[in-house]
């Protein structure tokens, strides 16, 4: 029986491990295939491929896109895209830049509301990589504003509609799927149980 995990994130988005550590953990757990499918980024793939070389573990290149449909988030994974496709990479860069600016705006709103967090700390938590709401949430935990990361996602703080929530740029699902297909990738709904 083969064991696979086709939906993992590294420090290049909102994961906690480096790509090499992800490969090591996959090998320790007896996996035969692992997809590094960071949000809006392929930057961790070279490290993952290098770490898996000669181990027998297949690293499946992937990316998770956040899309918007009817004002709700829909996450779509793409597997085996041509990571050298310039149009694909241009959109990933645009999405990452938007995440950075979104993080800055959320922190500014939190500061304006009197919460003692700094964007520099959010960047440190994100290890200089792709910034997401979990990094802002961790900064809120460290500042003593909330007890746990999940508490930061309340309607009062950075949850959808919260006073420090900032809408992000996202493609609609058909445009994201078309982009994935042009890059040679296979599109798959990331969280089908939510539908």
Buried (B, 14 or more C-beta within 10 A) or exposed (E): EEEBBBBBBBBBBBBEBBBBBBBBBBBEEEBBBBBBBBBBBBBBBEBBBEBBEEEEBBBBBBBBBBBBEEEEBBBBBBBBBEBEBEEBBEBBEEBBEBBBEBBBBBBEBBBEEEBEBEBEBBBEBBEEBBBBBBBBBBBBBEBEBBEEBEBBBEEBBBBEEBEBBBEBBBBEBEEBBEBBEEBEBBBBEBEEEEE
